[in-house]
Amino acid sequence: MEKFTTLTDTAVPLDIENVDTDQIIPARFLKATDKAGFGENLFRDWRFDKNDEPNPDFPLNNPNFSGSILVAGNNFGCGSSREHAAWAIKAYGFKVVVSSYFADIFKGNSLNNGLLPVQVNQEFLDEIFLALQKNSEEKITVDLENQEISIESTGASQHFDIDPYKKTCMINGFDDIDFLVSKWEAIKKYEENNKTTPTPVGV
């Protein structure tokens, strides 16, 4: 996975609550078994109308907003446990999703796929939405090492929590296998220092 330390970028506001995984990636697009192409169908039924034309009212189609940070309403990623939701968001180009609450399974799937879910309180989320409403070019900084998210124009910031193991993996660009491989020398040394002599059969 790509390493993640600090990101400063513009953001796309999706001020909608209770966005479930079927809205993120509709079930009819789940036939593929690899991650390729999922970004094209992110929020498909919201981004496009019945004639497959872009919906100008949907935030991702607003040319004023861009960037690798998605700022979403409360309770993002609820519904089914499909990992494809995290695949689609990451494949579209987002590296961070900010919300005041994430469904636990979605949060885990995101971290496993190099997508950072940043949970803030509702007041700070509202501050971000307001800043983006005032200026679509507003910059948001996400500092994973210090677990802090900040708004450039106001200087407002907030600490966010993350599982220490997943933090280590994201900073180093590790998946679970990469993490184990990185510990190989320590594992080998431990095994060598804790060898036991087998007891002979019958003794």
Summary of the structure (lengths in Angstrom):
residues: 203
radius of gyration: 20.6
end to end distance: 51.4
largest distance: 81.3
contacts: 592
relative contact order: 0.17
helix: 37%
strand: 18%
